Amino acid sequence: MTPQTASPIVKGWCPGALRPMMSGDGYLVRIRPPMGRLSMRQASGVAALSARFGSGLIDLSARANLQLRGVAEPALGDVQDGLRDLDLLDPDPAAESRRNLVISPFWTTGDLTQRIARDLQAALVDAVDLDLPGKFGFAVDCGAAPLLRETSADIRIERGRDGLICRADGAGEGCAVNVDTAVTVALDMARWFRTGTEKRMARLVRPLPHRFTGAVARPAGTVDRTGLAGFAFGRIRAEVLAALGAVRLTPWRMLLVEGGMVPDHPDILRPDDPVLRVSACPGAPDCAQGLVATREVAKALAGALPHGKGLHVSGCAKGCAHPRPQDYTLTGQPGGRFVLIRNGCAGDVPVRSDLDPCALIAAPHELFEG
């Protein structure tokens, strides 16, 4: 019989600042900065809130959001008041949930990405009739070639072969749009999606209406690494964030430092560090659903990872740190062991089971052989 991964509890929603989620180390408060950017004042303020009311540890998520960790329940009001003072709080939890978008970080003022993302943010806050699933999101990726193809999003506004397109995730084509129509079409597509029962665009079992097809997508591009500060598994200490100044968030476990000058700091990784090809959730005990500690194993395996390949180490089958297929995925199981999935997601059928974390740390190369 083929072994299966253990089933986690799926809550069906994502934490926010107004709707934080309890985790193994306290409340998780997720911040969705407008335009994916923190000014110097905002970065310093978020760092201060983390140090005062949380654990001093901040996570950069796979959708380019920040997460304050270790916040105690009595401090939630203080954290929310501080975020409101920093202009980082939405009007209400429903607006916060709708404003779920990731933006290519290399935008410049007045370009297509900046203009469309700004308008889409405002439209999502105002769209009180739009009741979307908690994990449903948008991507605005209008540079020369799409950079966010590996980032989770359900509706994508990006560069097509002959101009801008709005495309449903999982579809090979979209519909032609321009700066004036992109937001309207994206919301029209989202409203059509809600007439069905699916939770994510990529799982559609019904055809898209013709009005959302016809324009061919462009191949994905490569990421410009200039000015990027990398962090192992997206974990940032509060004092390091405060020292960086104005930054833009990315879904690659890196921050884009405005001005391009990345300081020399032991916590900051070079963009070519193999650790940045490894995704790992906090795991046990920081996450209440984590079945095994993840990051010590992930660090040990990073140096042995074959060139050009990626690794995901997940504390459970939810696979929060990397929701899409990866070359190698280790998924935690009851009893503190792992299973290995190749070219799949954390909840897929494994090819090996009963892997001992200590053995993986002691002989990391053996996992990738054969």
N, C-alpha and C positions, 0 to 999 in steps of 0.2 A: 504494500500500500504506500502511495506517495505521501510523505509528511506534509502537513499543512501548518501554517503559522497560527499562533494564538490570536483570537479575536479581541480587539480592544473595545472600550466604550467610546462610541462616536457621538459627540454632543451636538454636532450639526451646526455649530456657530463658532465664530472666532471672538476672542476677547477684544475689548476696546478700552479706552480711557473711562468712558461712562458705564461700561458693562465689563468690569474686570473679571478674570477667571482665577479661581483658586488652583494653585499648583502645589507641588510637594514642598516648596520653600517659601510659601506665602502667596499673596495675590500677584498675578501677572497683569500689568497695566500696559496695554498696547497703544502707542502713539502713532497717528497717521499724519505726518507733517504736510501741510499744503504744499503742492508742487514737489513733494519729496525733498524739501530743503529745510535746513536749520540755519538761521542767521547765527552770528557769533553770540548774540544775547540769548537766543533760544537754546543753543547747544550748551552754553554755560549754565542756563537755568535748569535744563533737563538733568544735567550732571549733578547740580546741587540738590534737586529733588530726590534723585537716586541715592545720593550719599546720606541725606538726612532721613528719608522715610523708607528707603528700601535697603537692599543688600549692598549697594554700590556697584552692582553688576547690571549691565545693559546688553540686551541681545538685539542684533540686527537680523530681521526675519528674512525668509525666502521671498517675501513680497515687498521688501524694502520698507518695512516699518521698524520702529524701535519698541522694545519691550523692557519696561522697568521690572526687575525681579525682586522678590522678597518683601513686598509691601504688606504691612500688617493692616488688618481691617480698620482699626481706629484711625489710621493715617490716610485712608482713601480720600476723605474729604479734603484734607490738606493738599494731597497730590493733585486732585482735580482743580482746586482753587489756584494752585501754582501754574498748572497748564493753561487755565483760562487767562491768567495774567500774561502768559507768554503767547497768547493767540494760537494755542494748539488744542483747543477743545471745541467740539462740534456743538450745535444748538441742542441736540437731544440724541439718545442712543440710536433711534431709527435713522437719522441723517448720518450719523457716524458709520453705521453698518452699510448704508448705500454708497458712501464715499470711499469705496474700496477700489483704488486704482494704483497701478504702478506706472511710473513715468521714466522713460529713458533719461538718465542723469546728465547727458551731454547737451541739453538744450541751452540756447542763448535767448536773451530777451527779445521777443518779437518774432521768433522763428515759429514754424508750424507746430512743433511739439509743445512749446510753451503756450501758444495761443489756444490750441485745442484742449490741452489739459486744464488750463485755467477755466475755460468755458464748461468743460465736462464736470469738473468739481462743483461749480456753482449749480449746474443743472441737476446733478444728483442730489444735492442738499435740498433743492426745491421740489424734487419729484416725489411728493408725499404719497402719491398713488402707487408708486413702484415698490412692490413687496417682493424682494429678491431673496433667494436662499442665502444663508449666512456666509458661505464661502465664495459666492459669486463675485467676480471681479472684472475689471477693465484694464487694458494696457494701452498707453499712448506712446508710440514708437516710430516717429515720423522722420528719422534721420535718413541718410543716404541708403541704408539697408537695415532691415530689422535686427535689433540686438536682444530682444526679450523673448525670443521663441521658446526658450527653455524655462521661462518664468510662468507660473500658473496664472492664467487669465482666461476669461470666457468670451469676451468680446475685445477684438484688437483693432485699433486704428493705426495703420502702419503704411509704409511705402510699398506699393505694388509695382508691377512691371512697367505700367504706363502712368503712374501717379498715385495719389492717396487712395486707399481702400479701407473699408470697414469689413472685418472678417470674423466669422464665428470660429472659435477655437476648434481645431480638428478638421476644418474645411480647407480644401486646397485653393479656394478662390473666395473672393468677397465681392462687394459692390463698390463702384467708383464713387468717391466723395471728394469734397473740397473743404477748405477751412470753414466755410459757412454752413455746410450741410452735415459734417461728420458727427457732431453731437446729436443732432436730431435723428440721424439714421441709427446711431448706437443705441439710443433710448428706444427707438421703434423696434429694433431687434430684441432688446431686453424685454419689452412688453409682449412681443410675439412669443418669446421663450416661456413666459409665465403662463401662457395658455395651455401648456403641457404639464407633465408631472416630473420631468427630469430635474435633477439638482445641479448638473454641470453641462455646459455646452458640448464638451467632448463626448458625452454619453448619449447624445441625441439618437433616437431610433426613428425619427420622422424626418423627411426631407425639408431643407430650408426653402422658403418661398423664393420664387425667381427674382424678386426685387432685391434679395440679399446675395445674389451670385452674378457671375459674368466677368468679373475683373480678376486677372491672374495675380497671384501673390509673387513677391520677389524673394529670391533665396536669402537666407539669414546672413548677416554680416559678422565681423569680428569686433571684439571689444577693444577700444582704445584704452591702454593701461596707464596713460600719463596722468599723474596726480592722484592715483588710487592708493589708499591705505588699506591693507588687508588685515583681517583679524581671524584668528583660529576659531572656526565654527561660529563666527559672527559675534563673539563675546567681547564686549568692550568695558573696561573699567571706567568709572565715572570721571576720574581725574584725567584720563587720556582723552575722552571726548571733549572735556572742557578746554584742553590744550590745543585742539585742532582748529578752533575758530569756526567759520562758516563752512558747512559741508552739505553735500547732497547724498542721499541714501541710494544704495544700489541693491539689487537682489543677488549679488555675487559675494556676499559676506565682506564687502569692501565699502568704504566711504570715499567719495570723490571730494577732495579738499579743494575748495575754491582758491584760485591763485596758483595751484599746482605744486606748492612746496610742501612735501610730506616730511614731517620731522623724523629724525632718527630716534626710535624708541624701541625697546626690546619687545613690546607688545605688538608692534606694527610689522606685518609680514610684507615681503616683496611680492609683487603681483605674480611672479612665477614660482612661488613657494608651493610645493606639492600639497601642503596642508589645505590650500584653497581649492583643491580638487576633491576634498573630502567634506561631506556634509554629515553632521552629527547633532542630534537633538540633545537637550540636557541629560536625558536618561534618569535612572534612579540615582539618588533619592529626590532630586530636584523636581522631577515630574511625577505626579501621583499615579500616572499610568505606566511609567517606565518599569520594565521588568528586569533591567540590567543596567549597570553603569556603562556609558558609551564612549566617553571622550578619551580616556586613557588608551582604550583599544584603538580608537580612530587615529590618535597621534602616533601610536606604534606602527600602524599599518601604512601611514602616509608615505614614508620613505621607501617602502617596498612596492608602491602602486606603479604598475606599468605606465610608461610614458603615454600621455594622451588619454588615459582612462580615468574614470571617476568612481568614487566609492561613497556609499551612503551607509552610515551606522545608525540604526534606529532602535530606540528602547522598546518599541512595540510595533504592531502591524499598521498603525495609522500612518507612519511615515511623514510626520509633519515637516521635518527639515528638508525633505526633497520629495514632493508628491509625485513626480514624474519618474519614468524608468531610468535606471542607472546601470552602468556596466556591471558593478558589483554592489549588492546590498546585503548587509548583515542585519537581521531582525531579532531582537531580544525575545526570549521565551520564558515561561514559568520555570523556576529553578536556576535562573541566571545564566543560561546558555544561549547561543545564537544559532540561527539557521542562515544559509547562504542562498541568495537568489541571484541569478545572472540575467542581465538585460531585462530587468523587471522592477517592480515596485515592492515596497516593504511587505505588503499583504499577499504577494503572489506565491505560487508554488515553489518551494526551495529545491535546490539540487543537492544540498548537503545539510545535515542536521547535527545536533548535539555537539556544537563547537564550543570548546572551553575558552573563555576569555583569556585566562592565564597562558594557555598554549598559543593563542594567537599573538599575544604580546611577546612571548619568548621566541617565536619563529614566524615572523610576519610574512616572509616570502612564500611560505608553504601555501597560504591561502590562494595565491594567484598562479600557482603552478598547476599544470595539467588542464 
